[in-house]
Amino acid sequence: MQHAYDMAHAAADWLRARIPAPSAAAVLGSGLGALADQLEDAVQIPYGEIPHFPAPKVSGHAGVLSVGRLPGRKTVVAALSGRVHLYEGHPIEEVVHAVRTMALWGVRDLVITNAAGGIDGAFAPGDLMLITDHLNLTGKNPLWGVNDDRLGQRFPDMSHAYSPTLRRIVQACARDLGQTLRSGVYAGVMGPSYETPAEIRMLGHVGAAAVGMSTVNEVIAARHAGLQVCGISCITNLAAGLSATELHHDEVKTTAELARERFLALVCEALERFAERPER
């Protein structure tokens, strides 16, 4: 059985032989794959062609790596259209494999996006939320077990899991674009069932502003590997007990599509400014 480092290293070497690593990559969540479609002169690689990349099975996750220029700009970025989830039955090593591959390929900044349910009473479907911190409630951690020092140090500091520098850049982008950008703590749960109203009340009491079924383990692996991380949630629905209608995945995709233009404008501007900032 191959180790996580060996698998990520093989994938990174495979990519490096074909495409130079861009400085930034974005993981695109449910219904948020529009960024990949907008990249210019893009090279598109199905996940199935990249060593050890598992294929997503959830609707709204295309399973394609696109590398190209931001629309109308010179900056080249990588866009990962879709991810695999713990609730699909994947081992956690597969869930974070793409993130580790990005780090070993040479990416330095990672934008993690997701569709999330809004818990904060001020939020409405279609809002964009800058993630300030997270609660890992999945019951899993990608660093469990013997540490591989080639991937990162044994006890990574998560005080700034979401880079304050990148967050300030995104906030400035939103102001300049005239957008309202929410902010708050993201609670990552296992899924795949939506939460009960009682669970949502509990999450609200412990400080969560939004909830979803991804992101947190990817962020832990990314920070372990030395990546700078920025997280953005699209609030696609109000969480259980806060809306008169039942929750459905089709609503997630529909609302994400309505937020498409604002999401694209914000993420493209942020990625451009990330690339322009001085090297660490």
N, C-alpha and C positions, 0 to 999 in steps of 0.2 A: 504494500500500500504506500502510495506516494504521500509525502508530507505537504502541508499547506504551502510552505515556502517553495518547494520544488514545483508544485503545480502553478503557482502565481509566477514564478520565475520563467517557466516554460512558456506561459501565455505572453508575458512581457517580452521575452526574446522573439517570439513569433511576430508580435506587433512591430517591434523595433526593426526587424528585418524588412518590413514593408512600409512603415510610416514613421517619421520622427515624432517623438512624444510632444504634444502641446503642453503649455504651462498649466492649463486648467481643463477639468472635465466636469460634466454635469450628469447626475443620475436622474432620469426623468420618470416620475411616478405615474399613477393611473390617469390617463387622459391628458397628460402633459407632454406628450411626445412631439408637439409642434415645433419645438426648437430644432430637433434633428432634421425636420422637413425643410427648414428655412436655411440651413447651412449651404454656402456656395462652394462650388467645385469640390463637393464632398465625396469621400471614399466611404462606401457603406459595406460593412462586414457583418453578416449574420452571426449571432453568438455561436451557432453550431460549428463554424469554421475555426473558431479560436480555441486553442487547447484548454480543456477542462471547464469551459463556460457552459453552465446548464441553461436550457431554454425555458423562458417563462411560459406559463400556461394560463395566466390570468388575462381576461379581456382588457384591452387598453395598454398591454405591455408587448411591444413589437418584437423585442429580442434582437436588436440590431445596434451595432456600434457604428456611429457616423463621425468622421473627422473632416472638418472643413472650416471655411471662414465664416465668421459672424456676418449676417446679411448687411451689405454695404460697408463692410469694415475689412481691415487687414488681419485682425487677430484670428488665429486658428485655435479651435477648441475641439474637444471630443464630447460627444453626446451618447450616453448609454440609454437607449429607448427600452425601458422596462427593467425589471429586477425579478429575482426569485424570492420567495417568502418562506419563512419557517412553516407556516400553516399548510404549504403544499407538500410537506414531508421532506424537504431538503435538509441535509445536515447543515449545521451552522457554518462549516467551512465553505460550503458552496454558496451560502447566502452572502458571504463577505469576500468571495474569491475575486469578483470584478474590482472591488475597491483595492484589494492588495495588488492586483495586477496593475492598476493605474499608478500606484506608488512606485512599484518596481520598474515600470515603463519609463518613469521620469516626470509624471504629473506632480505639481506642487500644491495646487488649490483644487478643492473638490466642492461642488455645489450639489447638495442632496435635496431633492424635491419629493413631495408626496401629496396625495390627497388625504384630507383629514376631516374628522368631525369636530365641529365647533362646540366647545364647552363654555367659554366665556360668553356671558349674556350680551355683550356688546357686539359680538361677531355675527355676520350674516353670510349665507351661502354666496360664494364668489369672492370673498375677501382673501387677500394674501397675507400670510403671517410669517414674519421673520422669527425663526426659532432661536430663543435665547439660551435654552438649556433643555434637558430631557429627563424623563423618568423611564428607566428600563424595567418594564414589568412583564417582559417576555419569559422570564425564568431561565434565560440563556445568556451566555457571555462568550464571545468568540475567542477570548484569551484563556478560557478554562483549560486546565491540563498543563503539561510541561511547556514552558515558554521556549520559543525558538528565537534566539537573539538576533537572527538574521531578519526577522520581521519587526522587531522592536523590543524595548526593554520590558522587564518583568512587570513592573508596577507603573504604568503610564499615568501621569497626572491628568485628571479630567476636569480640573477647575475651570478651564476654558475650552470645553469640548467644541464649542462653536466660536470661532475666532472673533474676538472683539474688533480687530482691525477690519476684517471682512464685513462684519455687521455694520460698522460705521460707514463703509463704502456703500453698502446696499441702502442704508437709510438715506444717505446723500443722494443716491440715484433716484429713490422714490420721491424725495422733495423736488428734485430738478424736473422730474417727469410729471409733477402735480398729482401723484398717486397717494392714496391713503394706504399706509402699510401698517398692519397690526403687528404685535410682537407678543411672545409668550412662550411658555413651557409646553413641550410636546410629550405626551405620554405614549410610549410604544408598548402595545400589547400583542399577544400571540395571535389572536383570531382563530379561525376565520369567521366565527359568529360575531355580529355586532354586540356591543356592550348592553347590559341591562340598564334601565334608568337608575337603579341603586348604585351600580358601578360608576355611572357617570357622576352621580352626586358625590361619591367618595373621591373620584379623581379631581373634581372641582375643589373639594375641601383640602386636598393635599397640594394644590397649586397648579394643576394642569389647565391650560387654556384650550388645548386641542388634543385629539386622540387618533391614533392610526395603528396600522399593523406592519410597519416597516421602520427603516431609518436608524433606530438606536444602535443596533449591533453593527451596522455598516459604519456608523460614526465612531464607535469604539475601536474597530479595526483600523479605520483611517487615521485616527489620532495615534494609535499604537505604531503605525507605520510612518508617522511624521508628517502627514498631510495637514494643511490648514483647511478647515471645514466651515462652510456656510450652509445653513438649512432654511428652506422656504416651503411652507405648507400652503396649499390651496384649500381653503375651507369650502368643501363641496356640499356639506349638509350640516344641519344641526344635529348634535349627538342625541342618543336615545332619551326619550322623556322630555325633550325640549322642542319637539315639533309634533304637529297633529298627524303627520303622515308616517307610514312605515318606511324604514330605511331600505334602500335597494341600490345595488352597484350601478345600475343604469343612471341613477340620479348623480352619482359621482362623476361619471364620464360626461354627462350633459352639462353639469355646472362647470367642470374644468374647461369645457369648450367655450362657455360663455366668458370665462376669465382669460381666454387664450391671448388676446392682444395685449392686455395689461401684463400678463405673465411674461410674454415674449419680450416686450419693451424693457421690463425691469431686469430680467435675467441677462439679456444681451448687453445692456448698458453696464451691469455689474461685472460681467465677464471681461468686458473691454477695459474697465478701470482696474480690475484685478491684475490684468496683464501689464498695465502701465505703471503699477506701483514699483518702488525699488525692490531689488532682490533682498531676501532675508539675510 
